[in-house]
Amino acid sequence: MGDARYFSSSKRGEIHELKEELNSPNKDKKKEAIKKVIAAMTVGKDVSPLFPDVVNCMQTNSIEVKKLVYLYVINYAKSQPELAILAVNTFRKDTMDPNPLIRALAVRTMGSIKLEQMTEYLLEPLRRCCKDQDPYGFVAVLKDMLSDANPMVVSNAGSSGVVAVEFVWVNIIAAVIALCEMQQQSGKRMMPLDEKTVSNLLLALNECTEWAQVIILDAITMFQPKDSKQAKEMIERVSARLSHVNSAVVLSAIKVIMKMMEKLNNTDMIRVMCRRLSAPLVTLLSQEPEIQYIALRNIRLIVQKRPIVLQGEVKVFFCKYNDPIYVKMEKLDVMGRIALKLEAAADVCVNAILELIEHRADYVLQESVVSMRDVFRKYPGKYEFVIGPLCENLESLAKPEAKEAMIWILGEYPDRIENAGDLLYSFLDGFFSETYAVQQELLTAAIKFFLKDTSKTNQDIVSKVLKACTDSSSNPDLRDRGYMYWRMLSMGDLEKCKKIVVAPLPRITDTSLLVESNLLEVLLGTIGQLSSIYFIAPDELIEGTKQYEEMEDYYEDQSSVEDRSQNIKAVKAAMASPRSYEERTTDLDSGSEDTSSSSSSDEDDDDESSDSETEDEETPTTATPDLPIQRFMVRPEDQKGVNNSVNAVERLAICCTSLARSSSTGVSDAISGGNGHTGLKVAGGIGFVKGVLCMELLIGNSGGIPLTGFAIQCNKNAFGLAPKSTQIAGMPDTLQPGSSVSVRVPLEPNRLNSGSPPPNHPPLLLQTAIKTNVDIFYMNVPYTLYVVFEPKQMINADQFLSLWQRCGADRQTSRAATPSQPLNPEMVVARLRQANLFHVNTRGSRDGGSAALYFGACLTNRLVVLLELVLTRTVPQEVMVNVRTETPPLVNHMHYLIESLLQLKPAPKAQQAATGSSATKRAHNEDALPEGKTRDKKAFQSKLEKEKTEQADGLEFEDPVEDEFEKEEIIDGDASDAEMAAEEEDAAAAGGTAVYRPGVDKVEE
């Protein structure tokens, strides 16, 4: 079992036993006791009474025991500061121990105890350890200064580091590393560099390891030379590192040289240094692919600052057959930029791109199309011979950027492309599945086609595109542009239209890769680090820096405290919602008082939110509004590898105010992909938006690299739900780290049917996969049963009667419940209509005490669910929910849906039978049977058949309580004249039996 056994014991009198073991003379027994104490402290038990006994165990030579005791002291120092001070003598003794590990451990522990009294005891060990000959102890001292409770200790850290530099060469490295780390975390200048200090650091380069050289070179970049002469001397002393075997040392040396070149005022010297930088950069491009990629990203920054670097070195950017895709794409992009910047190199670059196109690799083709579009803009009429090979690979284009570029080429050169109209028409088939940028490019290209050639084919194309943009598009920009073109063409003056739409385009200049000047200076100071690869400032990339914390505080201040609390409350309510249902449908005992209390508090929150919702739904409406899409967190039991930290939920909930206000929102933390990668956060749900079934997702990038290449797919499921397209409409091409976007994915049923029934308990889960450039992320998107109901009435009165009888009482499931507020039939009909549950008939009893409402729903896979709701007029009101279906797995989902729509609370199980029988009897008048008599089944069937025959002959029966509950017309258009039959004329006239006859003659299905 290992150390896990320490966490499994929980018995009475354990504190007393531990106290005895801690005072035992046996060292092994004492060590075991300390481990038990730490284990108990870890799981949240109060072991503070053992403080004196644990502190006495510090007087040992075992480093393992000391570490455990120090951990205990740090944890309880705040709650018992007086006792913590008693351990000072032992701490001071350990700071003079011959073992540097113990010395460093003691100093670090003293600095971790946040007590004002500890500061005065810490000063002397700090002074002594600042002169420590061992670098381990010195680093511990410097790190300890940063977290000290006394700000004076922190402010003196820089001067202490400078003093230590004068002693041991090894300590120089430790001092620089520690001070750089402290400076990064505190945001203050902790290492004042002067000429003497920098000279010592440069001398130490020859004595250091290669990784220590990187640290020293990074520190030297903070030095500001006085004049050009001093900068030149610095460059000469660092230039030897450009030929180092370690790539990190080379990049750090380049960083120092780029920094010092700013002080040079000699143009010839600058040109010489730029040429000197070319050789090491070219060497980096011949190493491993990972180093090549880092070099390519840094080359962008260097070339923007010093364009003459790598002049004449175009060949190094040619793609090799064995280059990874990320290196090829980076090289292709650089070559395209070189072709735009250097006209002399354009021919070479275009020929290289043509050779790559011949290989027909999809990723190469897509980047080639984008690059060639820019080349066409830069050099119009010069490289049109490349258009033919590009059009031959049209079906390989999948990225939105490549589609945009190809559509632009088709619209710009239709007269030079054979069957250009057919090629453009092929993009129109998936118009609504494309991104808005592609749709906009299609619209412009179609107008260009028509203005250049007003043939019948082009007229069909432009009319189809204009109609799609103006009638069906939800993007206001695209719709307005469509109306603008439509009105422009309706004026009839095509020549003026040509001057506007088909006017000669100006030659482009490449500014897409230009980094803003202030950011460029920051990134040049981070060459070789992550910031220079992501093009993100260090303060935005690394949490814990002062700048990052200030920015985070600023954005938190922008959102009100009330909004944040509401959002977080909504998240927690959504998290608790699935569990609350399972707890009330099963007899499982959680076994924890905390769980029950938290669930009860969550139920109270749900009640408050339900009250506000029912107030809005008090007035029935004739329209059928969309039910809000419920967004739930992907639960651990449903999705392996999901981390549901509350902090992550709160952070993303604060950013997504609109989603949290609209419905109960849950947010998942970083989901693990199929290959173990993380970086994707998803919140979502399934519902109807403007009558269209769709999956609404909030997708966030919690990783450190941009996410691209998004695609979505669903697994086979009971209802065959699947996206209409694997492309996510409205998804940006690149999702930057820290950003999020809300998208809607239209769904269609009966496309991926699994042939198996749905699960027995809600919620229903749609297994979904989102593909990115990093990994394929799998998740379960929950939804309720109403999303798979047919949106129009499929069951009339005749069919309802037939199906109700065919299911029989054996397949009926009944549950009693109490509503959060009184319900009337009109309110129930209006609410259930929103969920596509269609009302068939309402029947009331004679005494006016109860009403029975009947509903039917047909699922998209042709399954049928029938519902009877019995409403009483008692106080408190009781509701009996009776569900009949030939598919048992749908029963629990139906009850869950009704309870959610009507805000019902299940009655205790002890009252279920009594409540259900009494409510049903009141509605059906079955309590009129004399005591001791039973219903005659044969007489019942005979009576029913006789009444059906009379109904077929044209006889009509009046509703005995017509003044109490008016009969409802059948909503189905084909059965508008049909009416539900009333109750039997009188229970006594039927010989003491009450017959309910809901409907007319049975119709064959």
N, C-alpha and C positions, 0 to 999 in steps of 0.2 A: 504493500500500500504506500510505502514511502512516508513523506510528511503529511499526507492527506489524513492520516489517522488523528492528527491533532485537532482537526475541525469536526470530527464526528462525535465526540463525547459531549454530553450535556446532562449533568446530574447535580443533585442537591449537595451542598457542602463542599463544592468543588473549590471555592476560595480558600477554605480552611486547609484542605489537602495541599493546594498549591503553595500556601504559606509555609507549611512544614517542609515540603520538598525544596523550596528555595533556600531554606536555612539548613539544609542537609549538608554534612561534610563531604558527601560523595559528589565529585565533580560531574560525573555522567548524569546522576540523578538531578543535580541542579540545572544542568544544561537542558535536559528534557523538560523540566518544569518551566524554564524560561520560554521554550518553544510553545508550550501549552498556553502560557500567558499571552504571547504574541498572537497565537491563533484565536484565542478568545477576544482579544482586542480587535482583531481584524473583522470578525463577524459581528461586532457591535456590542459585545458584553462589557459591562463596567468592571474593570479590574484595577481601578485606581486605589482601592485599599491596600494593594500589594506594593505601592510605590516604594516605601522604605526598604522592603525586602529585595525588590528588584535592583534598586540602586546599590545595595551592598554587594551585589554580584558583579559590579564593575571592576572590582579589584581582582582581576585575573589576567593571565597572559594569553588567553584564547581570543583571537581576533573575532571569531564567529560569535562568541558570547558577548563581546563588547559591542558588536554591531547590533545585536538583538536588544541589548540593554539601552543603547543610544536611541534606537528606534522607539522604544517604550518611553523614554524620557522626553523626547521631542513631542510625542503625541499628548502626554499629560502635563507638560510644562505650563500650559495656559490655565488649566483647571486647578493646578496645585503649584503655583510659582514658588511658594516658600520652600516646599520640598525639593524643587528643582535647584534652588540656590545651594542646598546642602550638598549637591553633587559636584559643586565647583572645584573643590580640592582634588577630587579624583580626575576631573577634566584637566586641570592644570598639571597634574602629575603625568597624565598621558601625553600632554604636549611636549614633554621632555623625554619621552620614551626613545630608546635607540632605534626602534623600528619606524621607518618613515611612514609606513601605512597607518600605524596607530597614531602618530603625530598628526597626520593629515585628517584622520577620522575624528580625532578629538576637536581639532580646530573647526572643522566643518560642522560638527554637531553643536558646538557652542554658538556658532553663528546662526544656526537654524532655530535656536530657542529665542523667540521674539519677546524678550523681557528687557525692560530698561535696566534692571539691576545687573543683568548679565554683561552689559556693555563694558563696564569698568573692569570686570574680570577678564575680558577678552583682549584688552589693549596690549598687555604685556606679552601674552603668547603670540599676538600678531607681530609685534616688533621683533621678537626672537625668531619667528618663522620666516620673516621677510629676509633674514640673513641665512636661511637654511641652505645647506650645500646640496640637498637633494631636490631635484625639480618637482617631484610629486608633492612634497609638502608645500612648496612655494605656490604651485598652481592652486592647491586647496585654499591657501590663504587669500589669494586674489579673488577667487570665486566667492569665497565667504564674505568678502567686503561688499560685494554687490547686494547681497540680501541682508546686510546688517540692519538692525533696528535704528541705529544712530546714523543720521545722514552725514555727520562729520567723518565717520569711518569711510563711507563711500567716496566722499570728496577727496580724501587723502590717498585713495588707491593709486592715482596716477603718479604722485610723487614717490610713493613707496616702490612702485614698479621701476622708476628711473634709478632709484638707489640700488635696487637689486641688479640692474644691468651691469653695474660696475664690478660684480663679484665673479660669477662663474659663467662661462660661455653657454653651458647647457641651460642655465637659468634665463638667459636672454630669450631663448625660444619659448620657454614656459611663460615668461612675462608677456611677450608679444601676443601669444595665443590667448592668454587669459584677459589681457586688456582689450584686445579686439572683440572678444566675446562680450565683455562687459559694456564696451562702447556701443555694440549693436543692440543690446538689450535696454540700456538706459537712455540711449539717444543723446548722450553727452560726450564731449571730447575727453576721453580718459587718458590718452597717451600724447602729451605735448612733444612733438618732434622738432628738434633743432639740428643744426649742422653736425654737431658732435655725436648726437644719438644716431642719426642716420648713417654717419661714417662707421660707427661701431656695428650697426646692423649689416652694412654691406661687407664689413670684414667677417662677420659671422656666417655669411653665405657659404664660404668655403669649408666651414666646420660642421655644417648642418646636413641632415638628410634631405632628400629631395622634397618631401612634404613640408618640412620645416622651411625650406627655401620659398615655397609657395606662400606660407604665412608671412614671412618677412617681406617678400616682394609686394604682397597685398597691403601690408602696413606702410611701406614706403610711398605708395600712391597717395597717401594723405599728406605727404610733405610738399610744401610750397617753396620751390627754389626762389632765391632772391632775384637772380638775373639770368640772362641767356647763358653766360659762362658756366654758372653752377648747374644749370639744366643739362648742358652739353656734357659736363663731367659725369653727371648721374647716368646719362644715356650710355656713355662709353663703358662705365663700370658694370652696367646691367646687360649690355649687348652680348656678352659672352654666354648668357643663359639662353639665347635664341637657338643655339645648337644643342640644347640639352636633350637627352633621350626621353625625358618625361614630358608629355604633352602639357600637363598642368603647369609645369615650370615655364614652358615656352609661352603659353597664353598669359601668365602673370608678368613675364618680362615684356611682352608686347603691350600689356596694359600700362606698365610703368613708362615705357617709351612714348606711347600715345599721350600720356599725361604730361611728360616733360617737353614734348614737342610744342605744346602750346606756348611755352616761354621762349622758344627759339625765334629770333628775328631775322635769321639768314635763310633766304629762300633756297639757295643751293644746298644748304645743310638739310633742310626739310625734305628736298627731293632725294637726297642721298639716303636719308633714313627711311623714306617710304620704299625705296628700292630694296633696302636691307630687310624690310619686313616681308617682302614678297616671298623670299626663299623659305623661311620657316612656315608660312601659311601654305605654300604649295606642298611642302613635306607633310603637313598635317592631313592634306587631302589624299595622301597615299597610304594612310594608316587604316586602322579598323573602321568599319562603317559607323560605329557610334561616335568615334572621334571626328570622322569626316563630317557628320551632321552638326556636331558642336562647332567645328571650324566654319562650316558654311553659314551657320546662323550668326556667328561673330563677324564673319567677313562682310555681311550686310552692313553692320554698324561701322566697321572700319572704313569701308569704301565710301559710305555716305559722308564720313568726316574727312577722309583723305582719298579723293577719287583716283589719284595717280597710283595708288597701291594696286598691284596685280595688273597693271597696264601691260597688254600683250600676252597675258597668261590665260587666254580663253580656252585653250585645249584642256586645261585641268578640270573644266566643268563638263566635259563630254561624259556621257553615261557609259558605264561598262555593263556587260551582260550580267555580271554577278552582283551588281550593286543592289542593296535592298530598296524597297519601294520608296521609303521616306527619303533616302539619299537621292534617288532618281528624280523624285518630284522637286526636291530642293534645287538640284542642278538644272532641271528644265526651267524652273522659274527664274533662276539666275541668268540662264542663257537668253531667255526671252527679254529680260531687262537689259542685258548687254546689247542685244540686237536693237533695242529702242534707243539706247544711249549712244552706241558707236555704230554709225552707218557703215563704216568699213568692215565691221564684223558681222553685218546683217546676213550677207550671202553665206558665210560659213555656218552661222547659227541655223538658217533656214534649211540648208542642206543636211545638217545634223538632225533637225527635226523630221525631215522627210525620211531619213534612214530609220528613225525610230518608229515612224508610222508604219513602215513596211513590216515591222515585227508584229503588229496587230495586238499588242498587249492593251487591255482595256484601260488601265490606269495611265499608260503612256499616251494613248489616243486622246483621252479627256484633257490632260494637261496640254497636249499639243494643240488642240482646237482653241483653247483659251489663249495660248501664246500667239498663235497665228492670227487671231482676231486683232490683237493689239498691233501685230506687225502690219496687217492690212491698213489699219488706221494710220500708222506711222509712215508707211510707204505705199500710198494708194497707186494702183495700176502697175505694180512692179512684180509682185509675187502671186498673181492670180492663178498660176499653173498649179499651185498647191491645193486649190479648191477641189479638184477632181478626186485626188486620193482621200481627202477629208470626207467627202460625201459618200464614198464607198463603204465607210465604216459607221454610218449613221446609227445603226441598230445597237452599237456598243456603248452609246452615250447614256450614262446613268446619273452623273452628278449634275445638279442644277446649273452650276457655272458653265459646264461644257454645253449643256442644252441651250443656255442663253447665247453663248458664243456662236453655236452652229446656226441657230435661228437668225441671229443678226447677219451672219454671212449669207444665208439664203435670201433674206430681205434686201440686202445691199447689192447682191450680184445675181439676180434671177435670170438675166439674159445670158449669163455665162455658165449656167448650170442646167444640164439636161434634166427634164422632168422636175424642175424646181417646185412647181405647184404640187405635184404628188408628194414630194418629200416634205413640204410644209404641212400638207393635209394629214400626213401620218402623225404629226405632233398633236393634232386637234382631237384625236380619239381620247386621249387622256388629259384633256384640258383642265378639268376640275381637280385632278390629282396632282397637278404640278404646283410648284411654288408660285407666289404672286409675281416674283421677278420674271419667271419663265412665261407666265400668262401675259404679262405686260409686253414682253418681247414678241410674243406671238401676235398680239394685237397690232403692234407697230409694223411688224413684217407683213401682215396681211394687208394693211393699208398701202404699204409700199408696192406690194404685188399688184394691187388693183390700179394704182396710179400709173404704174409703168406698163400695164397690159390689162385693159378692161374687158378681157374675154369672159365667157360664161363661167369657166372654171374658177377664175379669180373672183367673180361676183359671188359665187356660192361660198367661197372661202371667207370673204370679208363679211358677208351677211351672217354666216354661222358664228364667226368670232364676235361680231358686234352684238348679236343677240345673246350670246353666252355672257358677255361682259356686263351688259346693261340689265338683263332680266334675272340672271341666276347668281351673279357674283356678290359676295358679301363684303368685298374690299371696296371701300369708298373711293380710293384713288383710281383703281382699275375701272370702276363704274363711271366715274366722272370723265376719265379719259375716253372711254367708249362713247359716252354722249357727245363729247367734244368732236371726235372724229365723225360721228354720225351726222351731226349738224353741219360740219364742214363739208361733207360729201353731199348733203341734201341741198346745198346752195347751188350746185351744178357747175361751178367754175373749177374744173380740175386743174387748170394751169396754176391758179393761185395755190391750190392744195399742194401741187408738186413743189412750188417754191418753199413751202413750209416744211413738208414732210421729207421730200427727196432732195433737199438742198445739199450741195457739196459740203462734206464734213471737214472741219479743220484738222490739221495734223496734231496728234496727241503728244503730250509730254508726260514722261513717267514720274509721277509723284506718289504712286500708291505705296511705295515702300519707305517713303521719307518719314522718319521718326521725328516727332516734335523736338525742337532744338534743346529745350531744357531736359526732356526725358533722354535725349541722345547723350548728353553729357553725363547723366547719372548712369546710363547703361554702359558707357565706355569705361567707367570706373568699376564695373562688375564683370569685365571680360573673363570668361572661364567659369562663371558662376551661373546659377539657374536664371537669374534675372536677365542676363544677356541672351539666353536661349528663348525664353518666353516673351521677351520685350516688355517686361513688367517691372516697375520700380521695386526695389527690395522692401520698402515700407508697405507696399500693397501685397507682396508675396508672402511675407513671413509674419505670423502672428507673434505677439509678445513685444514688438518694438513700440516705442512711445508714439511714433507717428501713426501706426496702425490703430493703437488704442484710442488716440484722439479722433481719428476718422470714424471709428466704430461708435464712439460716444456721440459724435455729431449726428450720425444717421439715426441713432436711437432717440436722440432728442427731437428729431423731426417728426416722428410718429408719436401720437399722444399716448399717455399711459393707459387711458381707457380703451383705445383700440387694441393695444397690445394685450391687455388682460382679456378682452373679449376673444381675440384670436386664439390665445393659449387655452382659454376655457373651451372654445369650440374644438380645438385639437384633442384635448383630454376627453371631451364628451364622445368624440368619434372613436377614440381609442377604447373607451369603455363600452361602447354600444354593442359590439358583437358578443362580448362576455355577458352583458346583462341579459341577453336573450337566452343564451345557453344556461345561465343559472336558473332562469324561471321555467325552462322546459325540461330540466333534468334534476335529479335529486342528489347530485354530486355535492359533497361537502368540501368547501375550500380548506377547512381546517385552520384558518387563520383569522383572528379578530380584525387584523389590519385590513385584510382583503374585504371582509364584509362591510367594515365601516367605509372604506373607500368606495365600494360599489354603491352603498346607500347614498353617499354624498353625490356620486355621479348621477344617480337616479333623480335626486332632487334637482340637480342642474338640468337634467332632461325635462323634468316637469315644468320648470320655469320657461324653458325654450318652447315646449309644446303649447303652453298657455298663450304665448305671444303668437304662435302660428295659427292656433284655432281662432283667435280674434280676427285675423286677416281673412280666414276662410268662412266667417260667419255668414256672409251674404252669398247665396248661390249665384253662379254666373252661367250664362248660356255658352260662352266660349269654352274651349278645352285648353287651358294653359299647360305648359310643360311643367312637370314636377321637377323640383330642384335635384340636380345630380348630387348624390351623396358621395363624398370622398372619404375613404377610410385609409388608415395606415395598414400596410402589409404586415400582418401579424407574424410573430416568430413561429407559431405552430403551422402557419401556412407557407412561409417562405424561409428556407434555411439560409442562414448567413446574414440576416438583416439585423442591424443594430438599431434598436428603438430608443435612443437616448433622448431624455426630455429636453436637454439643452439644444440638441439639433432640431427638435420639433419647434422649440420656441424661436430659435433664430430664423428658421425658414418661414414660420408662421408670421413673424413680424414683417418679413419682406413681402408676403403675399396677402395683403390686407383685403383686397377685393374678393379673393376666393374664400377667405375665412369668414367674411361677412355674409356671403351668399348662402353658405351651407356649412354643415359640420365638416371641417377639413382635417385630414390627417396627413402627415408628411412622413415619409420613410427616410431614415438615414441612408448613408451610402450603401447601395445594394451590391452584393458580390456577384460578379459575372461568372460565366461558365468556366473561365480560366483563372478565377480568383482575383481578378482586378476589381477595383472600386473606383468611385468617382461620379456615380449617377444617383441622383435623388429624384424620386417620382412620387407624386400624389395624384390620385385620380379616381374616377368613377364613371359609371355608364348610365345614360339616360337620354331623354329626348330634348333637343334644342331646336325650336321652331318646327316641330313635327318630325325631325330627322333623328334617327337613332345614332348616337355617336358616343365615343369614349373621350371624355375630357381629361386631359393630363396636364399636370404642372411638372415640367422636367427641369431639373437644376443640375448644374455642374459643380460638384463639391471637390473635384480633384484639382490637380495642379497643371493639367495640360488641356488644350482646347479639344472639344469633342466634335467630330465631323462624321459624315456618311451615315446619317440616321435612317433606319428602316424599322418597320414594325410588322409583327406577325403573331397570330394566335394559334394555340394548339386546338386540336379537335375537341369539341364539347357537345353537351347534350342538345343544345339548340342551334349548333352550327354557326355561332357568331364568328365573324371574320371581318377584318378591314377591307374596304372596297379597293384599297391600293396599299402596297407595302411602303410607299413614300408617305411621309408625314407632312400634310399640307400645313403651311404656316411656320414650319420649323426652319430656323435660320441655317445657313450652310455650315456655320461654325458657332458653337456654343462655348463662349469664353469661360474660364474658371471663375466661380463665384456668381455667375449670372444664371437666370432661369427664364423660362418662356412657357406660356400657356397655349396649348394646341388642342384641336378637336379632330378626332379621327372618325370619319363616318363608318358605321358598321352595317353589315348585311347578315340576316339570319340564313340558316340552311345552306351554308357554303362549306363548312368543315364539320359535318355531323360525325360524332363519334359512335353513334348507334347504341350508346349506353345511357341509362337514366341519370338524372341529376342526383347530387348528394341528398341525403335525407334531412340535413339540418342547414339552416341559413348561416351566413350569407352564401349565395352562389358565387363561385370564383371562376374568372376567365383567365386561364394561364396565358400570359403574354410575354413576348420576347422583344426587346429593343436592341437593335444592332448598332454599334458605333465603331469608330476606328480603333477603340481600345479593347473592347470585348463585347460579348453578347450577354445582356443582362436579362434575367428572368424574374418575373414577379406575378403575383395573383391580384387581379383587379376585381374587387367585389361588386356585385350588383344585386338588385332585388327582382322578384319574379315579374313585375309589371312591365319591364322593358321588353319582354318577349311575348306580350299580349298583342293580338291583332288590333290595329287602331280603329277598326270599324266593327259594327255589330255583326257577328256571324251566327248567332243563335237566336231564333225567334221563339215565340211561345210554344208552338207545337214541338219543336226540337227540344226545348227545355224540359217539357213534360216527359217526353220519351226518354231523354237521357237521365233525368232524375229517377224515373222508375227503374231504368235498366241498372243504374248503379246500386239502388236499393239501400236499405238501412245498414246492411253489413259493411258497406264501404263509406259510411258517413262518420266523420270525426267531429265531435262537439267539444267546445271549450267555452266556459263562462268567463265573463270579464266585466269590469266596471270602467266607464269612461271618465276621463279627467274633468269633463263638464257635460251637462245634459245634451243628449243628441235627439234630433227629430228626423223623420224620414227624409225631408227635403235636404237637410244638411248632409245626411249619409249618402244620398244619391249624387249630390254635387261632388263630394270628395272622391267617391269611388269612380265617378266618371273620368276624373283626371288620370286615373291609373288604367283606363280602358276596360274597366269593369262595367258592363252595360246592364242597366236596370230592366228587368222583365215585368215585374208586377209587385204591387204592394197590397197586402191583405191585413185587415184589422179585425179584432174580435168584437163581439157584441158589447161587452162591457166597457170598451174603449180603454182597457187597461194595457193592451199590448199591440204591437204591430209586427208583421213579418214581411221582410223585403227580400226579393229574389233577384239574384244577379248571375250573369253568365259571362265567361271569358273563353276565348279560343286562342291557343298559343300558336306561334309561328310554325311549329312542327305538327299542327293539327290536333294536339291534345286539348282536352276540354276540362274546365274546372267550373263547378256549379257552387253557388253560395246562397245560404239562407241566413239572414240576420233577424233575430227576434229582439225587439226593443220593448222594454217594460216601462210602465209609468210609476214604478215604485221609487222610494227615496231611501237609500241611494238607488240610482237607476242601474239595471242589470242588462247586459247584452249577451245573447247566446249566439255564438258563431258556429254554424253547421256547414261543413265542407264535404262535398261529394265529388269524387273523381275516380276514374279507372286507373290512375297512375299514382300509387301511394306515395312515392317520394315528393310529390308536389304539395302534400297536405301541410307539412310544417312551414314550407315557404309561403303558402297562402295565408295561414294563420299569422305569420310574422308580418306579412304585408298589411293585412286588415288591422292588426294592432297598431302598426305604425301610422297608417292613414287616419284612423279614428282616435288615436291616442288612448288606447285601451290598456288597462292593467289587468293581467290574469288574476282571477280569483284564486284563493288558496285551494289546494287540491282536495282538501276535506270538504269543501263546499261545492266542488265542481258538479258532482252528481245531483245533489239536491237543487242547486240553482238551475242546472240545465233542464231537469225534468219539469220543474215548476214553471219556468219561463216558456218552455215549449208547449206545455199543456194549456197555459193561459192563452197562447196565440192560436192554438188549434181547437180550443174548446173541448179538449179530451177529458177535462175534469167533470164533464156532465155525465159520465158513465156511473150508473148506480154502483154502490159498494158491493163487492162480491161478484160482479159481472165482468166478463171479458169480451173483447171484440170478436165477433164472428167473421173469420177471414173470408169464407165463401160468400157470406152475405155482403161483405164489403166489396168484393170483386164484382158480384152481380149488380150491386147498386151502381158501381162506377161505370160498368159497361152500359147500363140502361140510361144513365145520364148523358153519356157520350152520344148515344143514339139520338136522344132528344135534342141535344145541342146540334147535331148534324141536320136534323129536320127543321131547324130554324128557330127552335125555342131559345129564349134568353133568360138568364137568371139575374135578378137584381142583387146588388151588393147590400146585405143587411145593415152595414154601417157606412153607407155612402156619404152621410153627412160628416162622419168622423175622418175617414181617409178616402180621398178621391182616387178613382181608378186612374192608373197611368196608361197612356197610349204606348203601344209598342214602337220603339225607336226605328226598327227596321222598316225601310220604305215599302217593301213588298208585302208587309203584313200590317199596314197602318189601320185597316178596318177590323182587325182581330182584337178581341178582348179576353182577358183572363176570366175564367168562370168564378162565380161567387161561392160562398159556403152553402152548405145544405140549408134548406128553408128553416128547419127547426130541429134541434137535437132530439127532442122528445118524439117528433113525428117519425123519426128514423128508428124508432125502437130503442132509444137510449144510446145510439151510436152517432158520432159526429164524423162526417165524411168531408175531407178537404179535396176539392176537385180543381187543381190549378191548371187550366188550359182547355183547349178544344180537342177535336179528334186528332189522334196520332197520325203524323205525316211520315211517310217513308223517307228515310235519309238517303 
